[in-house]
Amino acid sequence: MAYIPLIMLSVFCAGVLAFYGRQTLRLQRLLNSGTTTQATVVGKERLKGGESVVHYLVTYEFPNFRGETVTHQEDLNRAEFFDSIEVGDTIDILYERQHPDNSYPLSQIRADHQIARAVTVGIIVLWVVMVLMIT
């Protein structure tokens, strides 16, 4: 019977780890090998995702290294940057040349990478502690 909470906890942790682990790796790739360019903000939207969750969606367009226009939407972690930009503004971004759909606002990437990494580590620690307590 003690295995049911362990299974439920493991499923929850696996889901959170999949999301934040992927985000951590994605942002790390950009920090290691991303190309800097300027993008134009073409949209922004604040969405409530629940009681305490707010999504800060920013849509921007930028030319990739071939000169093609890439449109990307990113869900940012903090309101400060979101509130400081308007549609039509130019922002600096990092993007992967081989995968231009992987891009992120330059001024936000280090802080958001730290958040994603901290959540990833925190979930791993939580899962290990809970497994040790339940078993």
N, C-alpha and C positions, 0 to 999 in steps of 0.2 A: 504494500500500500504506500510505502514511503517513496516508491519510484514515480508515482504520478506527479508530485510536485517537482521532482528532479527533471522529469521529462518536459513538463511545462516550462520550467525555468530554462532548460537547455534550448528549447525551441525559441523562446523569447531572446535569449542571449545570441543565438545563431543569427536571428534576423537582424538584430542591432549591429552585430559584428559584421555581417555581410555588407550592410549599408555604410557604416562608418569606416570599416577596414578598406573598402573599395575607395571611398572618398579620400582617405589618408594617402593611399597609393597613387591615386590620380593627381592629387595636389603635389605630392612629392615628385612625380615625374615632371610636372610643369616647373617646379622650382629647380630641378636638376638640368632640364634641357629645353625649357620653353623659350619661345621667341617673343620678344616684346613688340607690340604694335599699338596703334591707337584705334579705338572703336567709338562708334557713335551710339549713344543711348537712344533706342527707338521705342522703348516702352518700360513701364514700371508698374507693379501692382502689389499691394499689401493684402494678403489673404489670411484669415483666421483659420487655423487648422485644429482648433480645439480650445479648451479652457485657457491654457497658457502658451500655446504654440502659435507663432505668427511667422508666415512665410514672406520674405522680402524678395520678390521676383523682379529681376532686372533683365531686360532684353536689349541686346546690342548687336550691331553689325560691324564687321571689319573685313578688310581685304586680306586674304591669305597670301602666301608667297607667290602664288600664280596670278594674283590680281583678281581672283574670284571673290565675290561678296559672300561672307559666311554670316548667318544669323544664329545667335545663340542666346538661350535664356538660362540664367543662373539663379538659384535660391540661396541668398546670402544669409549669414548667421546673425548679423547685427544691423540695427536700424540706423546707426550714425551715418554710415556711408550711403545707404539707401536714401535717407532724408537730405543728404547734401547734394544729390545729383538731380537733374531734370532731364526730361526728354529733349534731345538735341545736343546735350553736353557731349564732350569728347572725354573719354577715359583711357588710361593705359591698361592693357591686358597682357597676359601671357597666354600663348597658345602653342600646341604641338603642331609642328609643320606636317608631320605624316598623318595626324588625326586632328584637323582644325576644329572638330566638334568638341575637343577637350580644350577649354579656355577658361580663364578666371580673371576678374579684376585684380590688377597688380597690387593695389594698395590694401587689399583684403586678404590676399592669399596666405601670408605667413600666420596671421592670427587665426584664420579659419582652419589652416592645416594643424595648428596646435590644438584647437578645439576638437577636431576630428580624431587626432591622435590620443588626446586625453580621454575621450569617450571610449575609444577602442580599448585602451589599457584598463580603464575603469570597469568595463563590462567583463573583461577577462578576469580581473581580480574578483569581482562580484561572483562570477560563475564558479571560480575555484573555491572561494570561501563557502558558498552555499552548498557545493558538492561535498566538501569536507564536513559541513554541519549535518547534512541530510544522511550521509552514508555512515 
